[in-house]
Amino acid sequence: MKLLICNWKNNKTLEEILRDKKILESHSLENIKLVICPSFPYLPIMHSKKFAVGAQDVSEFESGNYTGEVSAKILKSLDVQYVIIGHNEREIYFLETIEKQQKKIKNALEQNLKVILPIGESLMEYQLDKTKEVLEEKLSALLISIPKEKRQNIAIAYEPIWRIGKNIPVNKKEIIQVILFIKHWLFNHGYENTPVLFGGGLQEDDIQKLPEIDGFLLGTLSLNVEKMCKVLENFHESTRIYKT
């Protein structure tokens, strides 16, 4: 079963959210674990038997006088199951540091939320053949100190920064090599069953080109729910079983 995370980012009005929820619920979602990550205000109304609900971010603070923040405890109380932490857009637009991400991960795992960690290299790092070096540094910083009993709640999303928002053809061989590198690192550091997803500028046809991997983190493609449903219907069962 594939894991598919749909990051709707800062998009969709209430009317659009309710419409898209009906569309998703009217389609068969077999052989896929679908997670919809809408903006914070929509989390309570997005619960469904057809898909899980995830948040796009979480506060680094457990609680307190932090106007505008949403804690892991609050997300848990809303029956949110997943949370994306450390997206590149958080780093760029909100100057989010590794230290903040570490605190967010800790708080989320303490509430037994499932954490999606996007990691990826810049265009310059890619051109300088530093992809693996960059990924290893990020993995080490975020995962080394996580207790063994919490590691089953981690999933990695390889999302090259230079692909985000771009319509760049998928290089299957290159992507598989990087994902295998990540899996090898995870296995060697006590993460034996951690899913590794792929994301970043994916088009509808790209998903069918990568049946070997555990799943996908989708942004723009997931905003068009009609197109998204076609992707879901064409999704094939993989040999990899994702344990929810």
DASUL-V955129 format. One record per pair of residues at least 24 apart in sequence whose C-alpha atoms are under 10 Angstrom apart, sorted by the first residue. I is the first residue (numbers start at 1). J is the second residue. Records with the same first field share a line. If there is no record, write none. Layout:
# DASUL-V955129
I: J / J
This chain:
# DASUL-V955129
1: 30 / 31 / 32 / 33 / 214 / 215 / 235 / 236 / 237 / 238 / 239 / 240 / 241 / 242 / 243 / 244
2: 30 / 31 / 32 / 33 / 34 / 195 / 197 / 211 / 212 / 213 / 214 / 215 / 216 / 235 / 236 / 237 / 238 / 239 / 240 / 241 / 242
3: 31 / 32 / 33 / 34 / 35 / 155 / 195 / 196 / 197 / 213 / 214 / 215 / 216 / 217 / 241 / 242 / 243 / 244
4: 32 / 33 / 34 / 35 / 36 / 51 / 197 / 198 / 199 / 214 / 215 / 216 / 217 / 218 / 222 / 232
5: 33 / 34 / 35 / 36 / 37 / 52 / 53 / 54 / 82 / 83 / 84 / 116 / 157 / 197 / 198 / 199 / 215 / 216 / 217 / 218 / 219 / 222
6: 34 / 35 / 36 / 37 / 38 / 53 / 54 / 56 / 216 / 217 / 218 / 219 / 220 / 221 / 222 / 223 / 228
7: 35 / 36 / 37 / 38 / 39 / 54 / 55 / 56 / 84 / 217 / 218 / 219 / 220 / 221 / 222 / 223
8: 36 / 37 / 38 / 39 / 55 / 56 / 218 / 219 / 220 / 221 / 222 / 223 / 224
9: 37 / 38 / 39 / 40 / 55 / 56 / 57 / 89 / 219 / 220 / 223
10: 38 / 39 / 40 / 56
11: 38 / 39 / 220 / 223
12: 38 / 39 / 42 / 223
13: 39 / 42
14: 41 / 42 / 45
17: 42 / 45 / 46
18: 42 / 45 / 46
19: 225
20: 46 / 223 / 224 / 225 / 226
21: 45 / 46 / 47 / 48 / 50 / 51 / 225
22: 48
23: 225 / 226 / 228 / 229
24: 48 / 50 / 51 / 225 / 226 / 228 / 229 / 232
25: 49 / 50 / 51 / 229
26: 50 / 229
27: 229 / 230 / 232 / 233
28: 229 / 232 / 233
29: 229 / 232 / 233 / 234 / 235
30: 232 / 233 / 235 / 236 / 237
31: 232 / 233 / 235 / 236 / 237 / 238 / 241
32: 215 / 232 / 233 / 235 / 236 / 237 / 238 / 242
33: 215 / 242 / 243 / 244
34: 215 / 216 / 232
35: 81 / 82 / 83 / 217
36: 82 / 218 / 222
37: 80 / 82 / 83 / 84 / 219
40: 70 / 75
43: 75 / 78 / 79 / 80
44: 75 / 77 / 78 / 79 / 80
45: 78
46: 80
47: 78 / 79 / 80
52: 79 / 80 / 81 / 82
53: 78 / 79 / 80 / 81 / 82 / 83
54: 79 / 80 / 81 / 82 / 83 / 84 / 113 / 114 / 115 / 116
55: 80 / 81 / 82 / 83 / 84 / 85 / 113 / 115 / 116
56: 82 / 83 / 84 / 85 / 86 / 87 / 90 / 116
57: 82 / 83 / 84 / 85 / 86 / 87 / 90 / 101 / 104 / 108 / 115 / 116
58: 83 / 84 / 85 / 86 / 101 / 103 / 104 / 105 / 107 / 108
59: 85 / 100 / 101 / 103 / 104 / 105 / 107 / 108
60: 99 / 100 / 101 / 102 / 103 / 104 / 105 / 106 / 107 / 108
61: 100 / 103 / 104 / 107
62: 103 / 104 / 106 / 107 / 108 / 110
71: 104 / 107 / 108 / 111
72: 104 / 105 / 106 / 107 / 108 / 109 / 110 / 111 / 112 / 113
73: 107 / 108 / 110 / 111 / 112 / 113
74: 111
75: 108 / 111 / 113
76: 108 / 111 / 112 / 113
77: 111
79: 113
80: 113 / 114
81: 108 / 111 / 112 / 113 / 114 / 115
82: 108 / 112 / 113 / 114 / 115 / 116 / 153 / 154
83: 108 / 109 / 113 / 114 / 115 / 116 / 117
84: 108 / 114 / 115 / 116 / 117 / 118 / 155 / 156 / 157 / 217
85: 115 / 116 / 117 / 118 / 119
86: 116 / 117 / 118 / 119 / 142
87: 116 / 117 / 118 / 119 / 120 / 157 / 159 / 161
88: 118 / 119 / 120 / 121 / 122 / 159 / 160 / 161 / 164
89: 161 / 164
98: 138 / 141 / 142
99: 141 / 142
101: 141 / 142
102: 141 / 142 / 143 / 145 / 146
103: 142
105: 142 / 143 / 146 / 154
106: 142 / 145 / 146 / 147 / 150
108: 153
109: 146 / 147 / 149 / 150 / 151 / 152 / 153 / 154
110: 150
112: 150 / 152 / 153
113: 150 / 153 / 154
114: 150 / 151 / 152 / 153 / 154 / 155 / 244
115: 151 / 152 / 153 / 154 / 155 / 156
116: 153 / 154 / 155 / 156 / 157 / 195 / 196 / 197 / 217
117: 142 / 143 / 154 / 155 / 156 / 157 / 158 / 159 / 196 / 197
118: 155 / 156 / 157 / 158 / 159 / 160 / 161 / 196 / 197 / 198 / 199 / 200 / 217
119: 156 / 157 / 158 / 159 / 160 / 161 / 198 / 199
120: 157 / 158 / 159 / 160 / 161 / 162 / 163 / 198 / 199 / 200
121: 158 / 159 / 160 / 161 / 162 / 163
122: 160 / 161 / 162 / 163
123: 160 / 161 / 162 / 163
124: 162
125: 161 / 162
126: 160 / 161 / 162
131: 160 / 178
132: 177 / 178 / 179 / 181 / 182
135: 178 / 181 / 182 / 185
136: 181 / 182 / 185 / 186
139: 182 / 185 / 186 / 189
140: 185 / 186 / 189
143: 186 / 189 / 190 / 191
144: 186 / 189 / 190 / 191
148: 190 / 191
151: 190 / 191 / 192 / 193 / 194
152: 191 / 192 / 193 / 194 / 195 / 243 / 244
153: 193 / 194 / 195 / 243 / 244
154: 191 / 193 / 194 / 195 / 196
155: 191 / 193 / 194 / 195 / 196 / 197 / 214
156: 182 / 183 / 186 / 194 / 195 / 196 / 197 / 198 / 214 / 216 / 217
157: 182 / 195 / 196 / 197 / 198 / 199 / 200 / 214 / 215 / 216 / 217
158: 182 / 196 / 197 / 198 / 199 / 200 / 216 / 217
159: 197 / 198 / 199 / 200 / 201 / 202 / 216 / 217 / 218
160: 198 / 199 / 200 / 201
161: 199 / 200 / 201
162: 200 / 201
163: 199 / 200 / 201 / 202
164: 199 / 200 / 201 / 202 / 219 / 220
165: 200 / 201 / 202 / 219 / 220
166: 200 / 201 / 202 / 203
167: 200 / 201 / 202 / 203
168: 200 / 201 / 202 / 203
169: 201 / 202 / 203 / 205 / 206
170: 200 / 201 / 202 / 203 / 205 / 206 / 207 / 209 / 210
171: 206 / 209 / 210
172: 206 / 209 / 210
173: 210
175: 210 / 213
176: 210 / 212 / 213
179: 213 / 214
180: 213
193: 240 / 241 / 242 / 243
194: 242 / 243
195: 240 / 241 / 242 / 243
203: 231
204: 228 / 230 / 231
205: 231
206: 231
207: 231 / 232 / 234 / 235
208: 234 / 235 / 236
211: 235 / 236 / 237 / 238 / 239 / 240
212: 237 / 238 / 239 / 240
213: 238 / 239 / 240
214: 238 / 239 / 240 / 241 / 242
215: 240 / 242
